[in-house]
Amino acid sequence: MYKFFTLSLLMTLTPHVLSAPLDNAVTTVPTGQIIRSCTTPNTIALTFDDGPSGYTPQLLDLLQEYGAKATFFMIGEGSQAYPDTIRRMRSEGHQVGSHTLEHASLPSQSYEQIVQQMTKLEVILQSAMGDIPTYMRPPYFEVNEQVLAAMNELGYKVIESSIDTKDYENNDVTRIDRSYEKFVNELNAGGSIVLAHDIHEQTVVSLARRMMEEIKARGFRMTTVGECLGEPEAEWYRKGR
């Protein structure tokens, strides 16, 4: 079903990074290339990894309060446990993406295993929402030529970030300020795709609101990764494989 690349072919493939603004006429985001920044001016894409979790509904309430849209990169465990939360995300205009079935380090996998990490999660997500994503985030941002080749073959846009809050290191009321300060510093440096996690309590109860207040104060629009890259919503998903 899938074309498996030989090592000699893989060695001819060069990873590409998309971090500069695209021409305004471009509406289709390339697959199998690393993307770290928005291309639509004055937009910020809040993204949340590793969920959904029991904290995610509270985060959705907060996003609704601020009129913000976000992107959620899912893993298998949370997707199986909280299908109603996924359906709520979609109904409220948020974007759902893939973060692999088991949060595996993809470069350590064979080509076939990489495909399985993606397609097995697709089955779970399709059961919850009726279609599958075309956007993914590699766990730990770890990719190599084989991973990018597989994502291209499977039709996935590969999203990293330009702002990493490191909230997983600071999930404590005494340390979450460090993540907020890191967010502000990297926002000042021009970052626009923000990495956080909806599985951490302090991210949901503290960091998310402070980030949204800061973004709002600067006059930026909080939207999905797909929209901040100028791609229509119809291209964020496909019916199946």
C-alpha positions as a printed NumPy array, in Angstrom:
array([[  0.   ,   0.   ,   0.   ],
       [  2.866,   2.354,   0.776],
       [  6.076,   2.901,  -1.168],
       [  9.039,   2.035,   1.029],
       [ 12.111,   4.083,   0.248],
       [ 15.518,   2.472,  -0.074],
       [ 18.41 ,   3.96 ,   1.827],
       [ 20.003,   5.227,  -1.388],
       [ 16.829,   7.08 ,  -2.327],
       [ 16.433,   8.518,   1.155],
       [ 19.944,   9.904,   1.013],
       [ 18.944,  11.995,  -2.008],
       [ 16.099,  13.658,  -0.113],
       [ 16.937,  16.936,   1.578],
       [ 14.763,  18.268,   4.428],
       [ 13.333,  21.7  ,   3.74 ],
       [ 12.351,  24.23 ,   6.367],
       [  9.522,  26.657,   5.697],
       [  9.957,  29.564,   8.082],
       [  9.777,  32.617,   5.829],
       [  6.473,  34.128,   4.653],
       [  4.997,  32.57 ,   1.554],
       [  3.715,  34.557,  -1.383],
       [  0.151,  35.689,  -0.705],
       [ -1.085,  33.653,  -3.661],
       [ -0.006,  30.374,  -2.056],
       [ -2.918,  28.58 ,  -0.406],
       [ -1.606,  25.011,  -0.293],
       [  0.94 ,  24.163,   2.375],
       [  3.662,  21.703,   1.244],
       [  3.853,  18.219,   2.726],
       [  6.987,  16.597,   4.108],
       [  8.647,  19.923,   4.934],
       [  9.329,  21.447,   8.343],
       [  7.217,  24.529,   9.106],
       [  7.954,  26.691,  12.147],
       [  6.225,  30.048,  11.622],
       [  2.991,  31.576,  10.418],
       [  2.933,  33.232,   7.01 ],
       [ -0.172,  35.395,   7.497],
       [  0.741,  38.75 ,   9.078],
       [ -0.435,  39.563,  12.614],
       [ -1.491,  36.014,  13.441],
       [ -0.39 ,  33.803,  16.324],
       [ -1.096,  30.071,  16.36 ],
       [ -1.508,  28.606,  19.846],
       [ -0.883,  24.855,  19.707],
       [ -1.355,  22.224,  22.39 ],
       [  0.218,  18.76 ,  22.319],
       [ -0.261,  15.313,  23.855],
       [ -3.98 ,  15.516,  24.614],
       [ -6.822,  15.59 ,  24.87 ],
       [ -6.932,  15.347,  28.643],
       [ -9.297,  16.056,  31.49 ],
       [ -8.037,  19.661,  31.454],
       [ -8.869,  20.254,  27.789],
       [-12.555,  21.247,  28.243],
       [-11.459,  24.024,  30.624],
       [ -8.99 ,  25.215,  28.002],
       [-11.724,  25.174,  25.353],
       [-13.866,  27.33 ,  27.635],
       [-10.996,  29.795,  27.938],
       [-10.384,  29.907,  24.195],
       [-14.078,  30.586,  23.697],
       [-13.925,  33.433,  26.224],
       [-11.16 ,  35.116,  24.209],
       [-12.636,  34.339,  20.8  ],
       [ -9.452,  32.411,  20.019],
       [ -8.905,  29.384,  17.804],
       [ -6.137,  26.874,  18.471],
       [ -4.594,  23.704,  17.083],
       [ -4.427,  20.46 ,  19.048],
       [ -1.906,  17.77 ,  18.126],
       [ -3.311,  14.487,  19.444],
       [ -1.886,  11.176,  20.59 ],
       [ -3.721,   7.879,  20.704],
       [ -4.374,   7.502,  24.422],
       [ -6.149,  10.814,  24.892],
       [ -7.959,  10.536,  21.567],
       [ -9.444,   7.202,  22.587],
       [-10.372,   8.46 ,  26.05 ],
       [-11.992,  11.775,  25.065],
       [-13.744,  11.527,  21.679],
       [-16.428,  13.994,  22.787],
       [-13.729,  16.586,  23.468],
       [-12.383,  16.114,  19.938],
       [-15.845,  16.612,  18.506],
       [-16.217,  19.772,  20.584],
       [-12.9  ,  21.092,  19.261],
       [-14.087,  20.654,  15.713],
       [-17.519,  22.131,  16.344],
       [-15.94 ,  25.247,  17.877],
       [-13.585,  25.809,  14.958],
       [-10.309,  24.522,  16.364],
       [ -7.907,  22.434,  14.304],
       [ -7.072,  18.818,  15.131],
       [ -3.702,  17.4  ,  14.065],
       [ -1.698,  14.228,  14.624],
       [  1.106,  13.772,  17.153],
       [  1.534,  10.021,  16.424],
       [ -0.184,   7.117,  18.116],
       [  2.278,   6.644,  20.981],
       [  4.37 ,   9.832,  21.032],
       [  7.196,   7.838,  19.506],
       [ 10.557,   9.278,  18.487],
       [ 10.056,   8.769,  14.774],
       [ 13.727,   8.654,  13.669],
       [ 14.172,   5.562,  15.831],
       [ 11.407,   3.771,  13.91 ],
       [ 11.51 ,   1.851,  10.645],
       [  9.634,   3.304,   7.692],
       [  6.822,   0.808,   8.248],
       [  6.639,   1.685,  11.961],
       [  6.433,   5.406,  11.142],
       [  3.523,   4.7  ,   8.809],
       [  1.807,   2.664,  11.52 ],
       [  2.268,   5.424,  14.117],
       [  0.361,   7.73 ,  11.793],
       [ -2.271,   5.448,  10.288],
       [ -3.29 ,   3.764,  13.547],
       [ -4.004,   7.177,  15.061],
       [ -5.94 ,   8.074,  11.917],
       [ -8.332,   5.204,  12.624],
       [ -8.998,   6.532,  16.129],
       [ -9.47 ,  10.121,  14.972],
       [-11.694,   9.121,  12.069],
       [-13.92 ,   7.245,  14.512],
       [-14.247,  10.404,  16.634],
       [-14.668,  13.058,  13.94 ],
       [-15.347,  11.38 ,  10.608],
       [-12.126,  12.357,   8.85 ],
       [ -8.362,  12.488,   9.408],
       [ -5.843,  15.336,   9.704],
       [ -3.349,  16.506,   7.104],
       [ -1.225,  18.295,   9.72 ],
       [  1.131,  16.61 ,  12.179],
       [  3.752,  17.493,  14.756],
       [  6.693,  15.106,  15.255],
       [  7.248,  14.21 ,  18.921],
       [ 10.248,  16.036,  20.392],
       [ 10.553,  17.781,  16.963],
       [ 12.697,  14.804,  15.969],
       [ 12.815,  14.149,  12.233],
       [ 15.232,  12.806,   9.659],
       [ 15.078,  12.252,   5.909],
       [ 13.124,   9.026,   6.316],
       [ 10.507,  10.67 ,   8.561],
       [ 10.012,  13.559,   6.124],
       [  9.789,  11.114,   3.223],
       [  7.088,   9.171,   5.063],
       [  5.153,  12.352,   5.887],
       [  5.32 ,  13.395,   2.248],
       [  4.121,   9.961,   1.145],
       [  1.252,  10.078,   3.649],
       [  0.343,  13.676,   2.761],
       [  1.211,  15.342,   6.078],
       [  2.329,  18.929,   6.701],
       [  5.03 ,  18.88 ,   9.398],
       [  4.617,  21.575,  12.07 ],
       [  7.203,  22.486,  14.68 ],
       [  7.154,  25.882,  16.453],
       [  8.943,  29.199,  16.815],
       [  7.907,  29.636,  20.473],
       [  8.403,  26.755,  22.921],
       [  7.003,  27.534,  26.365],
       [  8.664,  24.476,  27.958],
       [  5.543,  24.269,  30.1  ],
       [  6.23 ,  20.597,  30.809],
       [  9.3  ,  21.691,  32.781],
       [  7.366,  24.296,  34.767],
       [  4.068,  22.656,  35.68 ],
       [  4.04 ,  24.107,  39.173],
       [  2.525,  27.282,  40.575],
       [  5.997,  28.463,  41.625],
       [  7.58 ,  27.898,  38.195],
       [  4.956,  28.556,  35.526],
       [  6.124,  32.194,  35.328],
       [  9.258,  30.883,  33.617],
       [  7.178,  29.554,  30.749],
       [  5.32 ,  32.848,  30.423],
       [  8.597,  34.794,  30.36 ],
       [  9.991,  32.447,  27.722],
       [  6.829,  32.943,  25.666],
       [  7.135,  36.751,  25.85 ],
       [ 10.833,  36.709,  24.946],
       [ 10.254,  34.513,  21.902],
       [  7.172,  36.508,  20.893],
       [  9.349,  39.622,  21.031],
       [ 11.783,  37.833,  18.722],
       [  9.036,  37.349,  16.122],
       [  7.804,  33.858,  16.997],
       [  4.299,  32.99 ,  15.879],
       [  3.604,  29.242,  16.342],
       [  3.432,  28.544,  20.095],
       [  4.032,  25.131,  21.672],
       [  2.285,  24.217,  24.937],
       [  0.495,  21.145,  26.336],
       [ -3.145,  20.742,  27.384],
       [ -2.216,  17.827,  29.651],
       [ -0.594,  20.122,  32.25 ],
       [ -2.727,  21.828,  34.889],
       [ -0.696,  25.041,  35.161],
       [ -0.768,  25.5  ,  31.398],
       [ -4.552,  25.486,  31.446],
       [ -5.236,  27.35 ,  34.701],
       [ -2.507,  30.001,  34.395],
       [ -0.252,  30.11 ,  31.344],
       [ -2.893,  29.969,  28.614],
       [ -4.831,  32.987,  29.901],
       [ -1.671,  35.057,  30.358],
       [ -0.511,  34.231,  26.841],
       [ -3.886,  35.182,  25.389],
       [ -3.94 ,  38.446,  27.324],
       [ -0.5  ,  39.317,  25.945],
       [ -1.421,  38.409,  22.376],
       [ -4.663,  40.373,  22.628],
       [ -2.833,  43.418,  24.011],
       [ -0.529,  43.372,  20.983],
       [ -3.438,  43.271,  18.565],
       [ -2.629,  39.874,  17.051],
       [ -5.282,  37.388,  15.969],
       [ -5.187,  33.956,  17.656],
       [ -5.96 ,  31.339,  15.055],
       [ -5.2  ,  27.831,  13.865],
       [ -1.977,  26.73 ,  12.233],
       [ -3.806,  26.05 ,   8.977],
       [ -5.304,  29.526,   8.867],
       [ -2.093,  31.246,   9.918],
       [ -0.433,  29.52 ,   6.94 ],
       [ -3.126,  30.807,   4.615],
       [ -4.637,  27.428,   3.836],
       [ -8.424,  26.906,   3.619],
       [-10.026,  24.632,   6.204],
       [-10.973,  22.075,   3.541],
       [ -7.261,  21.281,   3.217],
       [ -6.737,  20.562,   6.936],
       [ -8.414,  17.159,   6.717],
       [ -9.111,  14.332,   4.314],
       [-11.957,  11.82 ,   4.332],
       [ -9.742,   8.781,   4.781],
       [ -6.912,   6.813,   3.303]])
